[in-house]
Amino acid sequence: MTIHTRKAASNVKISNLGELELRVMEVLWQRPHLDARQVRDSLSGARVPSLSTIQSALERLFRKQYVDRVKHGQAYFYFSTVSRSALLGRMLGNVIQLLHDGKMETILSSFVHVAADLDDSSLDELEALIKVRRDANDA
């Protein structure tokens, strides 16, 4: 089993999900409690991996604690233990921890650079999320 990890000079361990693992997570977010065959059948695209490849990806995700499983008869049924937003937050946190130079300005300016490409409704939603966070901090 290969787990794609990289250790930075700061000894921060970054764990990456492969393309197939992300595709499997997408399926499980849309339709939880599927067995490996159902996950495979739910994948679309020109290249659908073999059943054994899907089973290996599900096992890796289980070991990384991104999914859990329940055994029914001969098959395991899998479901995500991490929401899409939690996974995104975890991945972004890892990247920030890896590249952070100790200055909050670096993180904020990078975020503003990305936010520049957002449409007005997304920026409005971002403002609302910031307000909710500020209100929670004031409480």
C-alpha positions in Angstrom: 0.0 0.0 0.0 1.4 3.4 -1.0 0.3 6.5 1.0 1.4 9.6 -0.8 3.1 11.7 1.9 5.7 14.3 1.9 7.7 15.7 4.8 8.6 19.4 4.6 11.7 20.9 6.0 9.6 22.0 9.0 8.8 18.3 9.6 5.1 18.9 8.8 3.7 15.8 7.2 1.3 16.4 4.3 -1.0 13.6 3.4 -2.4 13.8 -0.1 -5.4 12.0 -1.5 -4.9 10.7 -5.0 -7.3 11.4 -7.9 -9.1 8.1 -7.6 -9.5 8.6 -3.8 -11.0 12.0 -4.4 -13.4 10.5 -7.0 -14.4 7.8 -4.5 -15.0 10.5 -1.8 -17.2 12.4 -4.3 -19.3 9.3 -4.9 -19.7 8.7 -1.1 -20.6 12.3 -0.4 -23.4 12.0 -3.0 -24.5 8.5 -2.0 -23.3 7.1 1.3 -23.4 3.4 2.3 -22.3 1.8 -0.9 -20.2 -1.3 -1.4 -17.1 -1.3 -3.7 -19.1 -2.5 -6.7 -21.7 0.2 -6.3 -18.9 2.8 -5.9 -17.4 1.5 -9.2 -20.7 1.6 -10.9 -21.2 5.2 -9.8 -18.0 6.4 -11.3 -18.3 8.0 -14.7 -15.7 8.9 -17.3 -13.7 7.2 -19.9 -11.5 5.3 -17.5 -13.4 3.3 -14.8 -11.0 1.4 -12.6 -11.3 -2.3 -11.9 -13.2 -3.5 -8.8 -10.0 -4.5 -7.1 -8.6 -1.0 -7.7 -11.7 0.5 -6.1 -11.4 -1.9 -3.2 -7.8 -0.8 -2.7 -8.8 2.9 -2.8 -11.5 2.3 -0.2 -9.1 0.5 2.0 -6.6 3.4 1.8 -9.4 5.8 2.6 -10.5 3.6 5.6 -6.9 3.5 6.9 -6.6 7.3 6.6 -9.9 7.6 8.5 -11.7 9.4 5.7 -14.3 6.7 5.4 -15.8 4.1 7.7 -17.4 0.8 6.8 -20.1 -1.6 8.0 -20.0 -5.3 7.0 -23.3 -6.8 5.7 -22.9 -10.4 4.6 -19.8 -10.7 2.5 -19.5 -7.0 1.6 -18.4 -3.8 3.3 -20.6 -0.8 2.9 -18.6 2.5 3.1 -19.6 6.0 4.1 -17.6 9.2 4.4 -16.5 10.3 7.9 -15.3 13.7 6.7 -17.5 16.3 5.0 -16.3 18.0 1.8 -15.8 21.2 3.7 -13.9 19.5 6.5 -11.6 17.8 4.0 -11.0 21.0 2.1 -10.2 22.8 5.4 -7.8 20.0 6.4 -6.0 20.2 3.1 -5.8 24.0 3.1 -4.6 23.9 6.7 -1.9 21.5 5.8 -0.7 23.7 2.9 -0.8 26.8 5.1 1.2 25.0 7.8 3.7 23.8 5.2 4.2 27.2 3.5 3.5 29.7 6.3 6.3 32.1 6.9 5.1 33.2 10.3 3.3 36.3 9.0 -0.5 36.4 8.9 -0.2 39.0 6.1 1.1 36.3 3.7 -1.9 34.0 4.3 -4.4 36.9 4.0 -2.8 38.3 0.8 -2.8 34.9 -0.8 -6.5 34.4 0.1 -7.4 37.9 -1.3 -5.5 36.9 -4.5 -7.7 33.8 -4.9 -10.9 35.7 -3.8 -10.3 38.2 -6.6 -11.5 35.5 -9.1 -14.8 35.0 -7.2 -18.1 36.3 -8.5 -20.1 38.9 -6.5 -22.5 36.3 -5.0 -19.5 34.2 -3.8 -17.9 37.4 -2.3 -21.3 38.2 -0.6 -21.3 34.6 0.9 -17.8 35.1 2.1 -18.7 38.3 3.8 -21.7 36.6 5.5 -19.4 33.7 6.7 -17.0 36.3 8.1 -19.8 38.0 9.9 -21.1 34.8 11.4 -17.6 34.0 12.6 -17.2 37.4 14.2 -20.5 37.2 15.8 -19.6 33.8 17.3 -16.4 35.2 18.6 -18.1 38.1 20.2 -20.6 35.8 22.0 
